[in-house]
């Protein structure tokens, strides 16, 4: 039985035949989009709705307790839009890829406090002890 192809051809392929990569291709086989998703962590209240709806795109940052977009090709556009629509404070936005780096730099310049912890300006309330 003769082979339909010559296996030695794999060793003779030139490097010029490979696709030119632009760096914007989805890494894990997702869909290439015109827009990127951005979470304004300064506005986020840590409700976790987005992470439940589009878990391949959003995750809760462990130190601050705020949502963050971890992958741009994690979920379908419809799924991400549903997550955006469920956000109670409208902190998730579609932006251009060229806007991501300036937005990230602006966010890095802010001092954000972790959610769920008492603020240093507002001490924790203490309940009075029951007298015995």
N, C-alpha and C positions, 0 to 999 in steps of 0.2 A: 504494500500500500504506500503510495507516494504522498509526501507532505504537500499541502497546497501553498506553503510559503517556505522560504529559505531562512532558517533560524540564524544563520551567520549575518544576515542583513542588519540585525540589531547592533552588531559591533562596527558596522560601517557607516552608520548614520552620522552626518555632520552636525555640529552644534548650531549651525546657522538655521536649521529647520525648526528650532524650538520657538515657541511663542515668546514675544516680547512682553515682559511683565511690567505693569505700571505701578504696582504696589497697592492698588485699590481693589484687587480681586478678593472676593470672599475667601477667607482662609480655610474654612471647614465646609465648603460646598454650598453655602447659602446663596441668596439672591443678591445680585449687584444692584445697589440703589443709587439714586441721584442725591438723596438726602441722608443725613446722619441724625441719630437721636441723641439728645442732650438732656441731662437732669441738672437743674439748678439746685445744687445741694444746699445753698444758703436759704432757700425757700422750703425745701423738703421737710416734712414733719415726721418722716419715718413710718408711715402707715403700712407699708409693705404691699399695698394693693398691686402695684406694677410688677413686683417680683413674683407675685402669685399668678398673675395673668400671663406674663411673658418671661418665664423663668430662665430662658436661655439668653435673654438680653439684659435683664436687670438683676442686680444683687444688692443686698444691704451691706454697706461698708461697716466692718465689725467695730471699729474704734469710735465712729461718730454716730452710727445707727441711722444713716441716711442712705437713700437709694442712689445707685450709680449704674450707668450703662456700661456693661463689661464687654459686650460684643455688638457689632453693628449688623452682623448677619445671623444672629441667633434665632430669630423668629420671623414669621411673615410680617409684611407691612400691616396687614389687617390686625394681626395679634398685637403688634406694637401700638397701633392706633387705639385698640381697645384699652390697652394699659394707660395710654395718655388720657383717654376719656374717663377712666375710673379715678384718676388722680384728684383728690379733693381740693388741692391748692394750686393746680395748674402749673406745676414746676417742671414738666417734661415737654420738650419742644423738638420739632423737626428743624434742623439747621443745615447749612451747607458744610461739606467736609472741611472747607478752608476756614470755617469759623471755629472749629473744635479747639485748635491750639490756643488762639486768643482767649476763648472762654475758659479753658483749663488754667491758663496763666492768671486770669483774673480771679478765679476761684482759689488758686494756690496762695494768692496774696491776702485772702480773708482769714480771719481767725474764727473758726467755727467751734462751738462747744458741743460736746457729745449730747445726744438726745437722751432723755430719761434720767439724767443725773442732775442733782441740784446745782444751780448756778452759784458761783462764788459771791455774786452780788446779792443773792437772795438765799439766806441760810435755810436749811431744812427745818420744817415745822416739827416740833416735838409735842407729843401728846402728854398731858399731865398724868402722873402716876396715880394709880388708885391707892387711897390710904387704907391701911390694914387695921 
